[in-house]
Amino acid sequence: MEQTKDPKPRPNHRRYLEVLRAMTPQQRLAKAFELSELSKRLFRQGLREKFPDLNEADFQRLYLKRLAKCHNQNY
């Protein structure tokens, strides 16, 4: 099987995989939750910057509606 060249250089990818492999399953799960929470915070912050004038109730509805679009529909 021919390996295709990655179009985006990732010079630290090998090290990243080493770090992941050195983690326990519990550490990897904790990291996944941490990254998920960070993603949600960044998403929320970006949305707030786009809609600074929405009151909190309307903003929360918009946030939940947009977040629902992001979830895999195969669940």
HTML snippet that shows the backbone in 3Dmol.js (N, CA, C, O; Angstrom):
<script src="https://3Dmol.org/build/3Dmol-min.js"></script>
<div id="view" style="width:600px;height:400px;position:relative"></div>
<script>
const pdb = `
ATOM      1  N   MET A   1       0.848  -1.177   0.000  1.00  0.00           N
ATOM      2  CA  MET A   1       0.000   0.000   0.000  1.00  0.00           C
ATOM      3  C   MET A   1       0.890   1.235   0.000  1.00  0.00           C
ATOM      4  O   MET A   1       1.799   1.346   0.823  1.00  0.00           O
ATOM      5  N   GLU A   2       0.639   2.149  -0.903  1.00  0.00           N
ATOM      6  CA  GLU A   2       1.431   3.357  -1.015  1.00  0.00           C
ATOM      7  C   GLU A   2       0.946   4.386  -0.009  1.00  0.00           C
ATOM      8  O   GLU A   2      -0.252   4.640   0.110  1.00  0.00           O
ATOM      9  N   GLN A   3       1.894   4.978   0.717  1.00  0.00           N
ATOM     10  CA  GLN A   3       1.551   5.992   1.697  1.00  0.00           C
ATOM     11  C   GLN A   3       1.550   7.352   1.009  1.00  0.00           C
ATOM     12  O   GLN A   3       2.520   7.717   0.344  1.00  0.00           O
ATOM     13  N   THR A   4       0.467   8.096   1.169  1.00  0.00           N
ATOM     14  CA  THR A   4       0.385   9.418   0.550  1.00  0.00           C
ATOM     15  C   THR A   4       1.033  10.443   1.462  1.00  0.00           C
ATOM     16  O   THR A   4       1.010  10.307   2.685  1.00  0.00           O
ATOM     17  N   LYS A   5       1.601  11.453   0.862  1.00  0.00           N
ATOM     18  CA  LYS A   5       2.252  12.512   1.631  1.00  0.00           C
ATOM     19  C   LYS A   5       1.186  13.428   2.225  1.00  0.00           C
ATOM     20  O   LYS A   5       0.251  13.854   1.547  1.00  0.00           O
ATOM     21  N   ASP A   6       1.356  13.710   3.494  1.00  0.00           N
ATOM     22  CA  ASP A   6       0.445  14.615   4.184  1.00  0.00           C
ATOM     23  C   ASP A   6       0.613  16.011   3.590  1.00  0.00           C
ATOM     24  O   ASP A   6       1.733  16.521   3.554  1.00  0.00           O
ATOM     25  N   PRO A   7      -0.470  16.648   3.120  1.00  0.00           N
ATOM     26  CA  PRO A   7      -0.355  17.967   2.493  1.00  0.00           C
ATOM     27  C   PRO A   7       0.035  19.069   3.490  1.00  0.00           C
ATOM     28  O   PRO A   7       0.514  20.128   3.085  1.00  0.00           O
ATOM     29  N   LYS A   8      -0.167  18.824   4.773  1.00  0.00           N
ATOM     30  CA  LYS A   8       0.168  19.826   5.778  1.00  0.00           C
ATOM     31  C   LYS A   8       1.307  19.275   6.641  1.00  0.00           C
ATOM     32  O   LYS A   8       1.128  18.262   7.318  1.00  0.00           O
ATOM     33  N   PRO A   9       2.453  19.914   6.628  1.00  0.00           N
ATOM     34  CA  PRO A   9       3.575  19.418   7.423  1.00  0.00           C
ATOM     35  C   PRO A   9       3.234  19.396   8.912  1.00  0.00           C
ATOM     36  O   PRO A   9       2.657  20.344   9.444  1.00  0.00           O
ATOM     37  N   ARG A  10       3.595  18.315   9.564  1.00  0.00           N
ATOM     38  CA  ARG A  10       3.354  18.183  11.002  1.00  0.00           C
ATOM     39  C   ARG A  10       4.648  17.689  11.649  1.00  0.00           C
ATOM     40  O   ARG A  10       4.791  16.499  11.930  1.00  0.00           O
ATOM     41  N   PRO A  11       5.581  18.599  11.883  1.00  0.00           N
ATOM     42  CA  PRO A  11       6.901  18.183  12.360  1.00  0.00           C
ATOM     43  C   PRO A  11       6.890  17.534  13.737  1.00  0.00           C
ATOM     44  O   PRO A  11       7.806  16.777  14.062  1.00  0.00           O
ATOM     45  N   ASN A  12       5.893  17.805  14.542  1.00  0.00           N
ATOM     46  CA  ASN A  12       5.847  17.254  15.896  1.00  0.00           C
ATOM     47  C   ASN A  12       4.871  16.097  16.041  1.00  0.00           C
ATOM     48  O   ASN A  12       4.595  15.661  17.159  1.00  0.00           O
ATOM     49  N   HIS A  13       4.350  15.596  14.941  1.00  0.00           N
ATOM     50  CA  HIS A  13       3.332  14.543  15.004  1.00  0.00           C
ATOM     51  C   HIS A  13       3.856  13.277  15.673  1.00  0.00           C
ATOM     52  O   HIS A  13       3.156  12.666  16.481  1.00  0.00           O
ATOM     53  N   ARG A  14       5.058  12.888  15.346  1.00  0.00           N
ATOM     54  CA  ARG A  14       5.633  11.677  15.948  1.00  0.00           C
ATOM     55  C   ARG A  14       5.735  11.828  17.465  1.00  0.00           C
ATOM     56  O   ARG A  14       5.410  10.903  18.209  1.00  0.00           O
ATOM     57  N   ARG A  15       6.186  12.990  17.918  1.00  0.00           N
ATOM     58  CA  ARG A  15       6.292  13.241  19.362  1.00  0.00           C
ATOM     59  C   ARG A  15       4.920  13.235  20.011  1.00  0.00           C
ATOM     60  O   ARG A  15       4.752  12.709  21.111  1.00  0.00           O
ATOM     61  N   TYR A  16       3.944  13.815  19.338  1.00  0.00           N
ATOM     62  CA  TYR A  16       2.567  13.830  19.830  1.00  0.00           C
ATOM     63  C   TYR A  16       2.061  12.411  20.051  1.00  0.00           C
ATOM     64  O   TYR A  16       1.453  12.120  21.081  1.00  0.00           O
ATOM     65  N   LEU A  17       2.309  11.526  19.087  1.00  0.00           N
ATOM     66  CA  LEU A  17       1.881  10.138  19.226  1.00  0.00           C
ATOM     67  C   LEU A  17       2.605   9.441  20.378  1.00  0.00           C
ATOM     68  O   LEU A  17       2.011   8.629  21.088  1.00  0.00           O
ATOM     69  N   GLU A  18       3.870   9.757  20.558  1.00  0.00           N
ATOM     70  CA  GLU A  18       4.621   9.176  21.684  1.00  0.00           C
ATOM     71  C   GLU A  18       4.012   9.592  23.020  1.00  0.00           C
ATOM     72  O   GLU A  18       3.863   8.772  23.925  1.00  0.00           O
ATOM     73  N   VAL A  19       3.666  10.856  23.133  1.00  0.00           N
ATOM     74  CA  VAL A  19       3.061  11.356  24.369  1.00  0.00           C
ATOM     75  C   VAL A  19       1.728  10.669  24.615  1.00  0.00           C
ATOM     76  O   VAL A  19       1.444  10.256  25.739  1.00  0.00           O
ATOM     77  N   LEU A  20       0.911  10.543  23.583  1.00  0.00           N
ATOM     78  CA  LEU A  20      -0.382   9.865  23.736  1.00  0.00           C
ATOM     79  C   LEU A  20      -0.201   8.411  24.165  1.00  0.00           C
ATOM     80  O   LEU A  20      -0.916   7.929  25.044  1.00  0.00           O
ATOM     81  N   ARG A  21       0.728   7.729  23.565  1.00  0.00           N
ATOM     82  CA  ARG A  21       0.959   6.318  23.899  1.00  0.00           C
ATOM     83  C   ARG A  21       1.475   6.136  25.318  1.00  0.00           C
ATOM     84  O   ARG A  21       1.258   5.091  25.932  1.00  0.00           O
ATOM     85  N   ALA A  22       2.155   7.145  25.838  1.00  0.00           N
ATOM     86  CA  ALA A  22       2.692   7.064  27.196  1.00  0.00           C
ATOM     87  C   ALA A  22       1.617   7.324  28.259  1.00  0.00           C
ATOM     88  O   ALA A  22       1.823   7.027  29.436  1.00  0.00           O
ATOM     89  N   MET A  23       0.489   7.871  27.850  1.00  0.00           N
ATOM     90  CA  MET A  23      -0.585   8.190  28.788  1.00  0.00           C
ATOM     91  C   MET A  23      -1.386   6.943  29.120  1.00  0.00           C
ATOM     92  O   MET A  23      -1.494   6.025  28.308  1.00  0.00           O
ATOM     93  N   THR A  24      -1.941   6.922  30.315  1.00  0.00           N
ATOM     94  CA  THR A  24      -2.858   5.847  30.687  1.00  0.00           C
ATOM     95  C   THR A  24      -4.197   6.118  30.000  1.00  0.00           C
ATOM     96  O   THR A  24      -4.450   7.237  29.556  1.00  0.00           O
ATOM     97  N   PRO A  25      -5.045   5.108  29.913  1.00  0.00           N
ATOM     98  CA  PRO A  25      -6.380   5.354  29.344  1.00  0.00           C
ATOM     99  C   PRO A  25      -7.135   6.453  30.097  1.00  0.00           C
ATOM    100  O   PRO A  25      -7.851   7.248  29.486  1.00  0.00           O
ATOM    101  N   GLN A  26      -6.977   6.495  31.400  1.00  0.00           N
ATOM    102  CA  GLN A  26      -7.653   7.522  32.197  1.00  0.00           C
ATOM    103  C   GLN A  26      -7.123   8.910  31.841  1.00  0.00           C
ATOM    104  O   GLN A  26      -7.896   9.864  31.753  1.00  0.00           O
ATOM    105  N   GLN A  27      -5.828   9.028  31.639  1.00  0.00           N
ATOM    106  CA  GLN A  27      -5.251  10.317  31.261  1.00  0.00           C
ATOM    107  C   GLN A  27      -5.724  10.751  29.878  1.00  0.00           C
ATOM    108  O   GLN A  27      -6.001  11.929  29.652  1.00  0.00           O
ATOM    109  N   ARG A  28      -5.816   9.795  28.952  1.00  0.00           N
ATOM    110  CA  ARG A  28      -6.285  10.141  27.605  1.00  0.00           C
ATOM    111  C   ARG A  28      -7.743  10.592  27.641  1.00  0.00           C
ATOM    112  O   ARG A  28      -8.125  11.532  26.945  1.00  0.00           O
ATOM    113  N   LEU A  29      -8.556   9.916  28.458  1.00  0.00           N
ATOM    114  CA  LEU A  29      -9.958  10.317  28.579  1.00  0.00           C
ATOM    115  C   LEU A  29     -10.067  11.710  29.204  1.00  0.00           C
ATOM    116  O   LEU A  29     -10.841  12.543  28.735  1.00  0.00           O
ATOM    117  N   ALA A  30      -9.298  11.958  30.252  1.00  0.00           N
ATOM    118  CA  ALA A  30      -9.312  13.286  30.889  1.00  0.00           C
ATOM    119  C   ALA A  30      -8.894  14.358  29.889  1.00  0.00           C
ATOM    120  O   ALA A  30      -9.480  15.441  29.862  1.00  0.00           O
ATOM    121  N   LYS A  31      -7.887  14.068  29.067  1.00  0.00           N
ATOM    122  CA  LYS A  31      -7.427  15.027  28.054  1.00  0.00           C
ATOM    123  C   LYS A  31      -8.526  15.276  27.020  1.00  0.00           C
ATOM    124  O   LYS A  31      -8.717  16.409  26.577  1.00  0.00           O
ATOM    125  N   ALA A  32      -9.245  14.227  26.637  1.00  0.00           N
ATOM    126  CA  ALA A  32     -10.341  14.388  25.674  1.00  0.00           C
ATOM    127  C   ALA A  32     -11.421  15.309  26.242  1.00  0.00           C
ATOM    128  O   ALA A  32     -11.933  16.179  25.537  1.00  0.00           O
ATOM    129  N   PHE A  33     -11.767  15.117  27.518  1.00  0.00           N
ATOM    130  CA  PHE A  33     -12.763  15.992  28.146  1.00  0.00           C
ATOM    131  C   PHE A  33     -12.256  17.429  28.229  1.00  0.00           C
ATOM    132  O   PHE A  33     -13.008  18.377  28.003  1.00  0.00           O
ATOM    133  N   GLU A  34     -10.989  17.576  28.551  1.00  0.00           N
ATOM    134  CA  GLU A  34     -10.388  18.904  28.645  1.00  0.00           C
ATOM    135  C   GLU A  34     -10.441  19.617  27.291  1.00  0.00           C
ATOM    136  O   GLU A  34     -10.800  20.792  27.215  1.00  0.00           O
ATOM    137  N   LEU A  35     -10.083  18.904  26.233  1.00  0.00           N
ATOM    138  CA  LEU A  35     -10.101  19.506  24.901  1.00  0.00           C
ATOM    139  C   LEU A  35     -11.520  19.819  24.446  1.00  0.00           C
ATOM    140  O   LEU A  35     -11.753  20.821  23.770  1.00  0.00           O
ATOM    141  N   SER A  36     -12.463  18.968  24.815  1.00  0.00           N
ATOM    142  CA  SER A  36     -13.862  19.217  24.472  1.00  0.00           C
ATOM    143  C   SER A  36     -14.357  20.492  25.159  1.00  0.00           C
ATOM    144  O   SER A  36     -15.023  21.321  24.539  1.00  0.00           O
ATOM    145  N   GLU A  37     -14.030  20.637  26.427  1.00  0.00           N
ATOM    146  CA  GLU A  37     -14.448  21.829  27.168  1.00  0.00           C
ATOM    147  C   GLU A  37     -13.795  23.085  26.587  1.00  0.00           C
ATOM    148  O   GLU A  37     -14.451  24.119  26.458  1.00  0.00           O
ATOM    149  N   LEU A  38     -12.531  23.004  26.242  1.00  0.00           N
ATOM    150  CA  LEU A  38     -11.843  24.136  25.626  1.00  0.00           C
ATOM    151  C   LEU A  38     -12.505  24.518  24.304  1.00  0.00           C
ATOM    152  O   LEU A  38     -12.697  25.700  24.020  1.00  0.00           O
ATOM    153  N   SER A  39     -12.850  23.525  23.506  1.00  0.00           N
ATOM    154  CA  SER A  39     -13.511  23.789  22.222  1.00  0.00           C
ATOM    155  C   SER A  39     -14.835  24.506  22.423  1.00  0.00           C
ATOM    156  O   SER A  39     -15.154  25.450  21.700  1.00  0.00           O
ATOM    157  N   LYS A  40     -15.602  24.057  23.401  1.00  0.00           N
ATOM    158  CA  LYS A  40     -16.892  24.705  23.671  1.00  0.00           C
ATOM    159  C   LYS A  40     -16.705  26.143  24.132  1.00  0.00           C
ATOM    160  O   LYS A  40     -17.455  27.030  23.724  1.00  0.00           O
ATOM    161  N   ARG A  41     -15.702  26.381  24.987  1.00  0.00           N
ATOM    162  CA  ARG A  41     -15.453  27.747  25.453  1.00  0.00           C
ATOM    163  C   ARG A  41     -15.045  28.657  24.301  1.00  0.00           C
ATOM    164  O   ARG A  41     -15.508  29.794  24.212  1.00  0.00           O
ATOM    165  N   LEU A  42     -14.178  28.160  23.418  1.00  0.00           N
ATOM    166  CA  LEU A  42     -13.751  28.963  22.268  1.00  0.00           C
ATOM    167  C   LEU A  42     -14.914  29.223  21.318  1.00  0.00           C
ATOM    168  O   LEU A  42     -15.056  30.323  20.783  1.00  0.00           O
ATOM    169  N   PHE A  43     -15.742  28.203  21.113  1.00  0.00           N
ATOM    170  CA  PHE A  43     -16.919  28.346  20.261  1.00  0.00           C
ATOM    171  C   PHE A  43     -17.859  29.415  20.831  1.00  0.00           C
ATOM    172  O   PHE A  43     -18.354  30.281  20.109  1.00  0.00           O
ATOM    173  N   ARG A  44     -18.089  29.330  22.138  1.00  0.00           N
ATOM    174  CA  ARG A  44     -18.977  30.282  22.804  1.00  0.00           C
ATOM    175  C   ARG A  44     -18.413  31.707  22.722  1.00  0.00           C
ATOM    176  O   ARG A  44     -19.148  32.660  22.461  1.00  0.00           O
ATOM    177  N   GLN A  45     -17.122  31.837  22.946  1.00  0.00           N
ATOM    178  CA  GLN A  45     -16.477  33.145  22.886  1.00  0.00           C
ATOM    179  C   GLN A  45     -16.579  33.745  21.481  1.00  0.00           C
ATOM    180  O   GLN A  45     -16.880  34.929  21.330  1.00  0.00           O
ATOM    181  N   GLY A  46     -16.329  32.935  20.465  1.00  0.00           N
ATOM    182  CA  GLY A  46     -16.441  33.418  19.091  1.00  0.00           C
ATOM    183  C   GLY A  46     -17.859  33.822  18.743  1.00  0.00           C
ATOM    184  O   GLY A  46     -18.082  34.814  18.050  1.00  0.00           O
ATOM    185  N   LEU A  47     -18.808  33.052  19.226  1.00  0.00           N
ATOM    186  CA  LEU A  47     -20.216  33.367  18.976  1.00  0.00           C
ATOM    187  C   LEU A  47     -20.595  34.680  19.664  1.00  0.00           C
ATOM    188  O   LEU A  47     -21.318  35.500  19.099  1.00  0.00           O
ATOM    189  N   ARG A  48     -20.102  34.868  20.878  1.00  0.00           N
ATOM    190  CA  ARG A  48     -20.403  36.105  21.609  1.00  0.00           C
ATOM    191  C   ARG A  48     -19.807  37.314  20.885  1.00  0.00           C
ATOM    192  O   ARG A  48     -20.407  38.389  20.862  1.00  0.00           O
ATOM    193  N   GLU A  49     -18.632  37.131  20.300  1.00  0.00           N
ATOM    194  CA  GLU A  49     -18.015  38.231  19.541  1.00  0.00           C
ATOM    195  C   GLU A  49     -18.830  38.566  18.300  1.00  0.00           C
ATOM    196  O   GLU A  49     -18.889  39.725  17.889  1.00  0.00           O
ATOM    197  N   LYS A  50     -19.463  37.555  17.696  1.00  0.00           N
ATOM    198  CA  LYS A  50     -20.307  37.803  16.521  1.00  0.00           C
ATOM    199  C   LYS A  50     -21.636  38.434  16.884  1.00  0.00           C
ATOM    200  O   LYS A  50     -22.203  39.192  16.097  1.00  0.00           O
ATOM    201  N   PHE A  51     -22.140  38.127  18.075  1.00  0.00           N
ATOM    202  CA  PHE A  51     -23.459  38.603  18.501  1.00  0.00           C
ATOM    203  C   PHE A  51     -23.355  39.276  19.871  1.00  0.00           C
ATOM    204  O   PHE A  51     -23.929  38.789  20.845  1.00  0.00           O
ATOM    205  N   PRO A  52     -22.619  40.404  19.951  1.00  0.00           N
ATOM    206  CA  PRO A  52     -22.395  41.036  21.252  1.00  0.00           C
ATOM    207  C   PRO A  52     -23.643  41.664  21.874  1.00  0.00           C
ATOM    208  O   PRO A  52     -23.689  41.884  23.084  1.00  0.00           O
ATOM    209  N   ASP A  53     -24.645  41.951  21.056  1.00  0.00           N
ATOM    210  CA  ASP A  53     -25.817  42.663  21.563  1.00  0.00           C
ATOM    211  C   ASP A  53     -26.951  41.755  22.021  1.00  0.00           C
ATOM    212  O   ASP A  53     -27.955  42.241  22.542  1.00  0.00           O
ATOM    213  N   LEU A  54     -26.806  40.441  21.835  1.00  0.00           N
ATOM    214  CA  LEU A  54     -27.871  39.536  22.273  1.00  0.00           C
ATOM    215  C   LEU A  54     -27.918  39.468  23.797  1.00  0.00           C
ATOM    216  O   LEU A  54     -26.882  39.409  24.459  1.00  0.00           O
ATOM    217  N   ASN A  55     -29.132  39.476  24.343  1.00  0.00           N
ATOM    218  CA  ASN A  55     -29.230  39.287  25.791  1.00  0.00           C
ATOM    219  C   ASN A  55     -28.870  37.830  26.114  1.00  0.00           C
ATOM    220  O   ASN A  55     -28.803  36.992  25.214  1.00  0.00           O
ATOM    221  N   GLU A  56     -28.644  37.538  27.371  1.00  0.00           N
ATOM    222  CA  GLU A  56     -28.126  36.225  27.768  1.00  0.00           C
ATOM    223  C   GLU A  56     -29.065  35.080  27.391  1.00  0.00           C
ATOM    224  O   GLU A  56     -28.602  34.026  26.956  1.00  0.00           O
ATOM    225  N   ALA A  57     -30.368  35.270  27.548  1.00  0.00           N
ATOM    226  CA  ALA A  57     -31.326  34.209  27.224  1.00  0.00           C
ATOM    227  C   ALA A  57     -31.308  33.904  25.724  1.00  0.00           C
ATOM    228  O   ALA A  57     -31.267  32.739  25.330  1.00  0.00           O
ATOM    229  N   ASP A  58     -31.337  34.938  24.895  1.00  0.00           N
ATOM    230  CA  ASP A  58     -31.296  34.738  23.449  1.00  0.00           C
ATOM    231  C   ASP A  58     -29.952  34.147  23.014  1.00  0.00           C
ATOM    232  O   ASP A  58     -29.887  33.299  22.125  1.00  0.00           O
ATOM    233  N   PHE A  59     -28.892  34.615  23.658  1.00  0.00           N
ATOM    234  CA  PHE A  59     -27.568  34.083  23.324  1.00  0.00           C
ATOM    235  C   PHE A  59     -27.482  32.595  23.667  1.00  0.00           C
ATOM    236  O   PHE A  59     -26.943  31.806  22.891  1.00  0.00           O
ATOM    237  N   GLN A  60     -28.010  32.217  24.821  1.00  0.00           N
ATOM    238  CA  GLN A  60     -27.975  30.805  25.228  1.00  0.00           C
ATOM    239  C   GLN A  60     -28.757  29.937  24.238  1.00  0.00           C
ATOM    240  O   GLN A  60     -28.317  28.838  23.901  1.00  0.00           O
ATOM    241  N   ARG A  61     -29.898  30.417  23.777  1.00  0.00           N
ATOM    242  CA  ARG A  61     -30.682  29.667  22.785  1.00  0.00           C
ATOM    243  C   ARG A  61     -29.886  29.517  21.486  1.00  0.00           C
ATOM    244  O   ARG A  61     -29.833  28.432  20.907  1.00  0.00           O
ATOM    245  N   LEU A  62     -29.270  30.607  21.033  1.00  0.00           N
ATOM    246  CA  LEU A  62     -28.461  30.563  19.820  1.00  0.00           C
ATOM    247  C   LEU A  62     -27.286  29.595  19.988  1.00  0.00           C
ATOM    248  O   LEU A  62     -27.002  28.789  19.101  1.00  0.00           O
ATOM    249  N   TYR A  63     -26.614  29.683  21.124  1.00  0.00           N
ATOM    250  CA  TYR A  63     -25.480  28.806  21.410  1.00  0.00           C
ATOM    251  C   TYR A  63     -25.895  27.333  21.351  1.00  0.00           C
ATOM    252  O   TYR A  63     -25.224  26.526  20.707  1.00  0.00           O
ATOM    253  N   LEU A  64     -26.980  26.987  22.011  1.00  0.00           N
ATOM    254  CA  LEU A  64     -27.441  25.594  22.021  1.00  0.00           C
ATOM    255  C   LEU A  64     -27.875  25.132  20.629  1.00  0.00           C
ATOM    256  O   LEU A  64     -27.637  23.986  20.249  1.00  0.00           O
ATOM    257  N   LYS A  65     -28.509  26.021  19.878  1.00  0.00           N
ATOM    258  CA  LYS A  65     -28.928  25.677  18.519  1.00  0.00           C
ATOM    259  C   LYS A  65     -27.710  25.415  17.633  1.00  0.00           C
ATOM    260  O   LYS A  65     -27.681  24.435  16.888  1.00  0.00           O
ATOM    261  N   ARG A  66     -26.715  26.282  17.713  1.00  0.00           N
ATOM    262  CA  ARG A  66     -25.499  26.107  16.901  1.00  0.00           C
ATOM    263  C   ARG A  66     -24.702  24.893  17.363  1.00  0.00           C
ATOM    264  O   ARG A  66     -24.134  24.172  16.542  1.00  0.00           O
ATOM    265  N   LEU A  67     -24.656  24.664  18.665  1.00  0.00           N
ATOM    266  CA  LEU A  67     -23.930  23.517  19.201  1.00  0.00           C
ATOM    267  C   LEU A  67     -24.579  22.213  18.724  1.00  0.00           C
ATOM    268  O   LEU A  67     -23.880  21.245  18.425  1.00  0.00           O
ATOM    269  N   ALA A  68     -25.896  22.189  18.655  1.00  0.00           N
ATOM    270  CA  ALA A  68     -26.607  20.994  18.190  1.00  0.00           C
ATOM    271  C   ALA A  68     -26.244  20.677  16.742  1.00  0.00           C
ATOM    272  O   ALA A  68     -26.198  19.508  16.359  1.00  0.00           O
ATOM    273  N   LYS A  69     -25.991  21.692  15.944  1.00  0.00           N
ATOM    274  CA  LYS A  69     -25.598  21.467  14.549  1.00  0.00           C
ATOM    275  C   LYS A  69     -24.227  20.813  14.444  1.00  0.00           C
ATOM    276  O   LYS A  69     -23.921  20.140  13.460  1.00  0.00           O
ATOM    277  N   CYS A  70     -23.413  21.020  15.463  1.00  0.00           N
ATOM    278  CA  CYS A  70     -22.041  20.492  15.442  1.00  0.00           C
ATOM    279  C   CYS A  70     -21.962  19.005  15.793  1.00  0.00           C
ATOM    280  O   CYS A  70     -20.987  18.340  15.444  1.00  0.00           O
ATOM    281  N   HIS A  71     -22.941  18.498  16.455  1.00  0.00           N
ATOM    282  CA  HIS A  71     -22.896  17.108  16.905  1.00  0.00           C
ATOM    283  C   HIS A  71     -23.139  16.153  15.755  1.00  0.00           C
ATOM    284  O   HIS A  71     -23.897  16.443  14.829  1.00  0.00           O
ATOM    285  N   ASN A  72     -22.489  15.026  15.832  1.00  0.00           N
ATOM    286  CA  ASN A  72     -22.632  13.973  14.828  1.00  0.00           C
ATOM    287  C   ASN A  72     -24.082  13.490  14.832  1.00  0.00           C
ATOM    288  O   ASN A  72     -24.599  13.081  15.871  1.00  0.00           O
ATOM    289  N   GLN A  73     -24.709  13.536  13.725  1.00  0.00           N
ATOM    290  CA  GLN A  73     -26.116  13.152  13.611  1.00  0.00           C
ATOM    291  C   GLN A  73     -26.304  11.635  13.595  1.00  0.00           C
ATOM    292  O   GLN A  73     -27.437  11.160  13.508  1.00  0.00           O
ATOM    293  N   ASN A  74     -25.220  10.871  13.676  1.00  0.00           N
ATOM    294  CA  ASN A  74     -25.324   9.413  13.652  1.00  0.00           C
ATOM    295  C   ASN A  74     -25.494   8.800  15.021  1.00  0.00           C
ATOM    296  O   ASN A  74     -25.609   7.579  15.132  1.00  0.00           O
ATOM    297  N   TYR A  75     -25.515   9.599  16.058  1.00  0.00           N
ATOM    298  CA  TYR A  75     -25.651   9.035  17.410  1.00  0.00           C
ATOM    299  C   TYR A  75     -27.028   8.520  17.625  1.00  0.00           C
ATOM    300  O   TYR A  75     -27.336   8.009  18.702  1.00  0.00           O
TER     301      TYR A  75
END
`;
const viewer = $3Dmol.createViewer("view");
viewer.addModel(pdb, "pdb");
viewer.setStyle({}, {cartoon: {color: "spectrum"}});
viewer.zoomTo();
viewer.render();
</script>
